[in-house]
Amino acid sequence: MAIIDVVNWSAPDDVYAWKYPSDELSTWTQLIVAESQEAILLKEGTMIGPFRAGRHTLDTGNYPLLSTLFKIPTGGKSPFTAAVWFVNRTMPLDVRWGTSDPIQLQDPRYNIMLPVRAYGQYGVQVSDTRKFLLKLVGTMRAFDRAYLVSYFRGIILTKVKDTIAKVITNQKISVLEISAHLSEISDALQQMIEPELDDFGFQLIRFTVNSISVPENDSAVAQLKDA
């Protein structure tokens, strides 16, 4: 394969991490990193970087570690192979979550089991590029929003169910009145989910519960309204 002279980002906006399709580099390759990005060179588990915004020439004069890790002679022009990963560090605040199946909760006031749905959104930013690539991305070629939602779905829904259940149980709130406590529940969930995402190199910017509802045509809901 031909040696790449210029390496830059060429992926959709909803991608958090993207692997450049060629690993044929050289000490004269230009690595171009945009303002909202970071880049990492990776070979056999060894990382160089992160490279921040700007134009970077991958020569041993600028980056002496290249000569050590890739056995490149100091000075001159030499080809070498390494994967280039770009990480998008923008802050999308509209990542949506929701319960595809109702959560079965007991109304503490009337002891009736009810199907409850909850929906909301959150914002995240990659805070630790190295941790993110090592712990979450691995050997994938790209990590996008759909994969983010899928990966953290189980964690988020477990926390949502536990938190809503605790609020209605501890405060003796009827499920039909839970919507008045959305701000309180959102704050509690933010504190619970933050450490989970931090462990994978993400910062949770904001977590919001937009709605908690019960299906109006459910017989248990009709029974509760009658009560």
N, C-alpha and C positions, 0 to 999 in steps of 0.2 A: 504493500500500500504506500501511497505517496505521503511524504512527511507534511504535516499541517503547518502552515505559516501563521495562521491566525485562528485562535480559538475563542469563541464567544457564545453567549446564550442564544438559543433558538428553540424555545419551548413556550407553550401557552401560559397565560397569566395565572391559571389556577394550579400550577405545578409548584411544589415546595422544593423539590430537589430533582435535578436532571443530569444524567451522565452524557458527556459529549460522545458522539458516535465513533470517534477514532481515538486510538491511544498512541499513534505514531507522531511523537513530538521531537523537538530538537532544542539545542541551546540558543536558537534564534527564533523560536516560536513566540508569537505575541499572544499573551493571555489578556483578554479585555473583560473587565468586570464592571458591571453597571453600579450605580449609586446604591441601589437597594439589594445588592447581591454580595455573596462571598463565594470564593472558589477554593477547592482543595485538590492537590495532586495525591493520588493514592496508588501504591503498588505493594502487593504482598503484605497488606496490613499496615504499611508504614505511610504516614500522612506528612505532607508538606503544606503549610498554610495555617490559617486561612489567608488567602489573597483578598484584599478589600478593594474598594472602587478605584479604578484606574487602569492603565496599560502596563503590563508586566512582561519583560523579556526574560525568558527562562534560562538565563546563562549562569554559569558558576560564579561569576563575579558578583552578581546580585544575590544569588542564593547558594552559598558554599555547600549547603547540605546536599545539593544535587550531586556533587562530585563524590561525596561519601556514600550516599544511598544507592546511586545508580552507576557507580564506577565510571564516572565521566571525567576525562582529563581536565585539569584546570586550564581555562583559556581555549581558544579555537572554537570550531563548530562541530558538534557531535549529536547524532540522533540518539533517542532513547524512547522507551515505551512506558507510559503511565496513564492511568485513568484520570480524567478531569471531571470533577463534580462541581456543578453550580448549585448554590442554595439561595432560594428566594426569601428575603427577609422582610417583605412587605407585611402589613397587618390586616388581613381580611377580617372584618368584624361580622360577617353575615353567614358563618358556617352554621347550618341548621341541624337541629336534632329533634327527635320525636319518638313517641311510643307507637310502634306499628301495631302492637297488640295491647289491649287494655290491661292496666295493673289492677288486680283485685285487692281492694282495701276495705276494711271494716269501719263503718261510720261509728265513732265512739259514743255518740249521743243516742243512737237508736239501734246499734248492734246489727246493722244490715250490711251485707257484703255488696260492694258496688264496683262496677268496672270504671276505672279512671284513666283518662288520657292526658298526657302533658306534652307541650311543645315549646320550643324556644330556639335560641341561637347563641353562638359564642364567637369570640375572636381569639386568634392565636398568632404567635410570631415565633420563628425559630430563634432561640436565644443562645444555643450552644451548637455550633455547626458540627463539630467533631462528634459530640455525643449523639446528635441526631442521625448522622450518617452511620455510625457504628451500631447503634442500638435499634434503629428503626428501618433505615433504608436498606442496609446490607447489600445484597447482590442485585437488587432491582435496578432497572434502567431509568425509572422515574417514580416519583412519589407525589401524587396529586391530591386534590381536595376529596375526591371520592374515596380514596384509600384511607385518608385521615379519618373521615366520618365512619367508615367501616371498622377501622382498627380500634377506635376509642368508643364505639357505640356501646359495647357491653359494660365498660367501666362507668360511662355516664348514666346509662339507664338503671344500673344497680344503685348508684348514689341517689338518683332522682327518687326511686321507689322508697329507699330507706328514709330519706329526708322528709318526704311528704308524709309517710306513715308516722314518723316521730312527731312532726308538727301537729297533726290531727289528734294523735294519742295524748301527747303531753299537755296540749292546750285545750283538749276536749272540744275541738272545732268540728262541726259537721262538714262533711265533704262538700256539701252545697255552698258552704261559706268560705272554702279554702282560697278562692280567687282574691279575697281581700288581703291575703298574706303572700302574694307573689314576690314582692321585694325582699321580704324576710327569707323566703325559701331560696331565692336567687343568691343572696349573700352567703347563706350557709353552704350552698352547693359550690360556689366559687372557692371557698376555703377548703372544701373537701377534694375538689378535682385538681386544684393547682399543683399539689405535690405529685400527683399521678402523671401529669403532662411534663412537669419539670424533669422527671426521671428519664424522659426521652429527648430532652433538649428543647422543649417547647415552653414558652411563657403564655399563660392564660391571661389574655387582656381583659376580657369581660365575659361573664356567663349570665345569661338571662333566661328566666322562665316566662314565656309570653302568655301562656294560658294553661289552666288545668280544668278539665271539663268531664262531664259524664254524658253518655248518650241519652237523649230525651226519650227515645222509644224503648228503653230497657225497662223490664218489669220491676226490677229492684229499685230503679230510680223513681218510678211511679209510686211504689210502696213507701219510699222514704218521704216523698212530697206529701202523701196522704198523712203520714205520721206527723 
